[in-house]
Amino acid sequence: VARLVARRLFQKQTAPWEERRFLARWQSELPGVGHIYTVHVAMLRGLAIRNEGSSTERSVSDRASTVTVPEEATWRYLAADQVVVRSHEHADPTTTGYPTESYFDVLFQTQSLWTLDALQPYLDYLVVETATTQADLLLRHTKLIIRTDPLTGATLQFFTKR
């Protein structure tokens, strides 16, 4: 039920939702459960993608300096079943088999960098449809980018289109 309510909210508003606002609205619209049942962002896997907020510098009117203001993360609707529909619409009609290349095109047009965790629900669908391993799909259609988090020094791994 929670995923159906979330899907309806995303379909009502095409612009990305601010995370705090979406979670509050989603929780409030669950029928008859109130505070007994709490929504969790893990329920959105394969239904929406989270865009991390970034810090931007803004001028402060009463000072001659700028301050860094963090922006809130947002959620954008991207249901795995809709990626399938869009990939079939954009596929080359002369090719045979499942339009895997088109599927990855749709994903990477939506978001250029993906963590494995965020990409996972979309890969799961392809593994079933193409009888190909996740590793093979990643090797054929993506490249790995490794970055270091400037704040923590942690190694971050992202996938982008090959």
C-alpha positions in Angstrom: 0.0 0.0 0.0 2.8 2.4 0.9 4.4 2.0 -2.6 1.1 2.6 -4.3 0.6 5.8 -2.3 4.1 6.9 -3.1 3.6 6.2 -6.8 0.4 8.3 -6.8 2.2 11.2 -5.1 5.0 11.1 -7.7 2.5 11.0 -10.6 0.6 14.0 -9.2 3.7 16.1 -9.1 6.2 15.8 -11.9 8.8 18.2 -10.3 11.2 16.6 -7.8 9.9 16.5 -4.3 12.0 17.9 -1.4 12.7 14.9 0.8 11.3 16.2 4.1 8.1 17.4 2.4 7.6 14.1 0.4 8.2 11.9 3.5 5.7 13.9 5.6 3.0 13.9 2.8 3.6 10.2 2.1 3.2 9.3 5.8 0.1 11.4 6.1 -1.7 9.8 3.1 -1.3 6.2 4.2 -4.9 5.0 4.9 -5.8 4.2 8.4 -2.4 3.4 9.9 -1.4 6.7 11.4 1.7 6.5 13.5 1.6 2.7 13.8 3.3 2.2 10.4 6.2 4.4 9.4 7.3 4.8 5.8 11.0 4.3 5.0 13.0 5.5 2.0 14.0 1.9 1.3 10.4 1.3 0.1 11.2 3.7 -2.8 13.8 1.4 -4.4 13.0 0.9 -8.1 10.2 3.6 -7.8 12.2 6.8 -7.4 15.7 8.1 -7.2 17.2 10.4 -4.6 19.3 13.4 -5.7 21.6 14.5 -2.9 21.4 18.1 -1.9 24.4 20.2 -2.7 26.0 23.1 -0.9 25.8 26.4 -2.8 27.4 29.7 -2.0 24.9 32.5 -1.6 25.4 36.2 -0.8 24.0 37.4 2.4 22.3 40.8 2.1 23.5 42.2 5.5 27.1 41.1 5.0 29.7 41.6 2.3 30.5 37.9 2.3 28.9 34.6 1.1 27.8 31.6 3.1 27.5 28.0 2.2 23.9 26.9 2.3 23.1 23.2 2.1 20.2 22.3 -0.2 17.8 19.5 0.8 17.9 16.2 -1.1 15.1 15.6 -3.5 13.2 12.5 -4.8 12.3 12.1 -8.5 9.9 9.5 -9.9 11.6 6.8 -11.9 9.7 3.5 -11.7 11.5 0.5 -13.2 8.4 -0.5 -15.2 8.4 3.0 -16.8 12.1 2.7 -17.7 11.1 -0.5 -19.6 8.3 1.3 -21.5 10.6 4.2 -22.4 13.4 2.0 -23.5 11.1 0.1 -25.8 9.8 3.4 -27.2 13.4 4.6 -27.9 14.8 1.2 -29.2 16.0 0.7 -32.7 13.1 -1.2 -34.4 15.6 -3.1 -36.6 17.3 -4.8 -33.6 16.2 -8.1 -32.2 16.0 -9.1 -28.5 15.6 -7.0 -25.5 16.7 -3.3 -26.0 19.3 -3.3 -23.2 21.3 -0.4 -24.7 18.2 1.7 -24.9 17.4 0.8 -21.2 20.7 2.1 -20.1 20.3 5.2 -22.3 17.0 6.0 -20.4 18.7 5.5 -17.0 21.7 7.6 -17.8 19.7 10.4 -19.4 17.8 10.6 -16.1 20.9 10.7 -14.0 24.5 10.7 -15.1 26.1 9.1 -12.1 24.7 6.1 -10.1 25.8 4.3 -7.0 25.5 0.5 -7.3 22.8 0.6 -4.5 20.7 3.1 -6.5 21.2 1.2 -9.8 20.5 -2.2 -8.3 16.6 -2.4 -8.6 16.9 -1.4 -12.3 19.6 -4.0 -12.9 17.5 -6.7 -11.2 14.9 -6.3 -13.8 17.4 -6.6 -16.7 19.0 -9.7 -15.2 15.6 -11.5 -15.3 14.7 -10.2 -18.8 18.0 -10.8 -20.5 19.3 -13.9 -18.6 22.6 -12.0 -18.2 24.5 -11.5 -15.0 24.6 -8.2 -13.2 28.4 -8.1 -13.6 28.2 -8.6 -17.4 25.6 -5.9 -17.7 27.8 -3.5 -15.8 30.9 -4.4 -17.8 29.1 -4.0 -21.1 27.1 -0.8 -20.5 28.8 1.2 -17.7 32.2 2.4 -16.5 33.3 2.8 -12.9 34.3 6.2 -11.6 36.1 6.3 -8.3 36.1 9.5 -6.3 37.2 10.5 -2.8 34.8 12.3 -0.5 36.5 15.6 0.3 35.0 15.7 3.8 35.5 12.2 5.0 38.3 10.9 2.7 36.1 7.8 1.9 36.3 6.2 -1.5 33.1 6.6 -3.5 32.2 4.4 -6.5 29.9 5.6 -9.2 28.7 4.1 -12.5 28.3 6.1 -15.7 27.4 5.2 -19.3 30.1 3.6 -21.3 
